[in-house]
Amino acid sequence: MSDVNLSCPHCGQSLEIPEELFGQTVPCPSCQQEIELVKPAPPPLPVISVANPLPLAPPQTKICLFCGERIMLAAKKCKHCGELLDKAPAPVQTQVPAAARQNIARCPKCGCTSIAGAKQGFGAGMGCIGTLLFGWIGLLCGACGGNRMYSHCLQCGHKWKLN
């Protein structure tokens, strides 16, 4: 607990009073008069009054439909992206036409369109093993499987050979 500074009401002596003694009556060390220890009230908060509050003004800005930045309500051209605001933005196409959907590669296992492809070329490991086993003709073993195309699904992990 902390100490609070008070003055004796009888002699004006400055006293440091621990908070634990508040609510008790103690003698003043200077004049020996009884003092009732009452914790001082905190200072009142300042009151701010507004005589004539201003009415809220309507918003003077709007959002640009092209870039999403805040611009003046009367603006004819966006200061951020430079687009003219009197023309409407092009509609976003959300559906893929049926003809385009037929030409999309799909995973044969799950039907997902998130696939990646890779080409298998000359394998250095196969070439080294072939050379050790069969001599220089074994070097051609590394070319086995070259120019084969494989795809794998990024969703389910299925791997397949492309024709």
C-alpha positions as CSV (number, residue, x, y, z in Angstrom):
1,M,0.0,0.0,0.0
2,S,1.1,3.6,-0.5
3,D,1.1,6.6,1.7
4,V,-1.2,9.6,1.3
5,N,-0.2,13.2,2.2
6,L,-2.8,15.0,4.4
7,S,-2.7,18.1,6.6
8,C,-3.9,18.2,10.2
9,P,-7.1,20.2,10.4
10,H,-6.1,21.7,13.7
11,C,-2.4,22.8,13.3
12,G,-1.9,22.4,9.5
13,Q,1.0,19.9,10.0
14,S,1.7,17.9,6.9
15,L,1.3,14.1,7.5
16,E,2.1,10.9,5.5
17,I,-0.7,8.5,6.3
18,P,-0.6,4.8,5.2
19,E,-3.8,3.7,3.5
20,E,-4.4,1.0,6.1
21,L,-5.2,3.7,8.7
22,F,-8.1,5.3,6.8
23,G,-11.4,5.1,8.7
24,Q,-9.6,5.3,12.1
25,T,-9.1,8.2,14.6
26,V,-5.4,8.9,15.5
27,P,-3.7,11.7,17.5
28,C,-1.7,14.3,15.5
29,P,2.0,13.9,16.3
30,S,2.4,17.7,16.4
31,C,-0.6,19.0,18.4
32,Q,-1.9,15.8,19.9
33,Q,-5.5,16.6,18.7
34,E,-7.6,13.6,17.5
35,I,-7.8,13.4,13.7
36,E,-10.4,11.3,11.9
37,L,-8.6,9.8,8.8
38,V,-10.8,10.0,5.8
39,K,-9.5,9.1,2.4
40,P,-9.5,12.2,0.2
41,A,-11.9,12.0,-2.8
42,P,-10.4,11.9,-6.2
43,P,-10.6,15.1,-8.2
44,P,-13.7,15.4,-10.3
45,L,-13.4,14.8,-14.0
46,P,-13.7,17.9,-16.2
47,V,-17.1,18.3,-17.8
48,I,-17.1,19.3,-21.4
49,S,-20.4,20.6,-22.7
50,V,-21.2,21.1,-26.3
51,A,-23.8,23.9,-26.7
52,N,-24.6,23.3,-30.4
53,P,-23.4,20.0,-31.7
54,L,-22.7,20.0,-35.4
55,P,-24.9,17.8,-37.5
56,L,-23.0,14.9,-39.1
57,A,-22.1,15.7,-42.7
58,P,-23.0,13.1,-45.4
59,P,-20.0,11.2,-46.7
60,Q,-18.1,13.2,-49.3
61,T,-16.3,10.2,-50.8
62,K,-17.1,7.0,-52.6
63,I,-15.3,3.8,-53.6
64,C,-13.8,3.4,-57.1
65,L,-15.4,0.4,-58.8
66,F,-12.2,-0.4,-60.7
67,C,-9.5,-0.3,-57.9
68,G,-11.4,-0.1,-54.6
69,E,-9.7,3.1,-53.4
70,R,-11.7,6.0,-51.7
71,I,-12.2,9.0,-54.1
72,M,-14.2,12.2,-54.0
73,L,-18.0,11.9,-54.5
74,A,-17.9,14.3,-57.5
75,A,-14.9,12.7,-59.2
76,K,-15.1,11.9,-62.9
77,K,-11.8,10.0,-63.0
78,C,-10.1,8.0,-60.3
79,K,-6.9,9.6,-59.1
80,H,-5.5,6.2,-58.1
81,C,-6.0,4.0,-61.2
82,G,-6.9,6.7,-63.8
83,E,-10.1,5.0,-65.0
84,L,-13.1,7.1,-66.1
85,L,-15.9,6.6,-63.6
86,D,-18.8,7.2,-66.0
87,K,-18.2,3.9,-67.7
88,A,-19.2,0.7,-65.9
89,P,-16.5,-2.0,-65.3
90,A,-16.6,-5.0,-67.6
91,P,-18.6,-7.9,-66.0
92,V,-16.5,-10.7,-64.7
93,Q,-17.2,-14.0,-66.4
94,T,-17.8,-16.6,-63.7
95,Q,-18.8,-19.6,-65.7
96,V,-16.6,-21.4,-68.2
97,P,-18.3,-22.1,-71.5
98,A,-19.2,-25.7,-72.2
99,A,-16.9,-25.9,-75.2
100,A,-13.9,-24.9,-73.1
101,R,-14.8,-27.3,-70.3
102,Q,-14.4,-30.3,-72.7
103,N,-10.8,-29.4,-73.6
104,I,-9.6,-29.2,-70.0
105,A,-7.3,-32.0,-68.8
106,R,-8.7,-33.8,-65.7
107,C,-7.3,-36.4,-63.3
108,P,-8.7,-39.8,-64.3
109,K,-9.1,-40.8,-60.6
110,C,-10.8,-37.7,-59.0
111,G,-11.7,-35.5,-62.0
112,C,-9.7,-32.5,-60.6
113,T,-8.3,-30.0,-63.0
114,S,-5.3,-29.2,-60.8
115,I,-2.6,-31.3,-62.5
116,A,1.1,-30.9,-63.3
117,G,3.1,-32.5,-66.1
118,A,6.7,-33.6,-66.4
119,K,8.8,-35.1,-69.1
120,Q,11.1,-38.0,-68.2
121,G,14.4,-37.6,-70.0
122,F,17.9,-39.3,-69.9
123,G,18.5,-40.8,-66.5
124,A,22.2,-40.3,-65.3
125,G,21.8,-43.1,-62.7
126,M,20.5,-45.6,-65.3
127,G,23.3,-44.6,-67.6
128,C,26.0,-45.2,-65.0
129,I,24.6,-48.6,-64.0
130,G,24.3,-49.6,-67.6
131,T,27.9,-48.6,-68.3
132,L,29.1,-50.7,-65.3
133,L,27.1,-53.7,-66.4
134,F,27.3,-53.6,-70.2
135,G,30.1,-51.2,-71.1
136,W,29.6,-48.3,-73.5
137,I,26.4,-49.9,-74.9
138,G,25.0,-49.8,-71.3
139,L,25.2,-46.0,-71.6
140,L,22.2,-46.2,-73.8
141,C,20.2,-47.7,-70.9
142,G,20.1,-44.2,-69.4
143,A,18.0,-43.1,-72.4
144,C,15.3,-45.7,-71.6
145,G,12.2,-43.9,-70.7
146,G,13.3,-40.7,-72.4
147,N,10.6,-38.5,-73.9
148,R,7.8,-40.0,-71.9
149,M,5.3,-37.5,-70.5
150,Y,3.7,-38.0,-67.1
151,S,1.1,-36.1,-65.2
152,H,0.2,-36.1,-61.6
153,C,-2.9,-34.7,-59.8
154,L,-2.1,-32.0,-57.2
155,Q,-5.2,-32.9,-55.2
156,C,-5.1,-36.7,-54.9
157,G,-1.5,-37.4,-56.0
158,H,-2.5,-39.9,-58.7
159,K,0.2,-40.3,-61.4
160,W,-0.4,-41.4,-65.0
161,K,1.3,-41.6,-68.4
162,L,0.1,-39.3,-71.2
163,N,-0.4,-40.8,-74.7
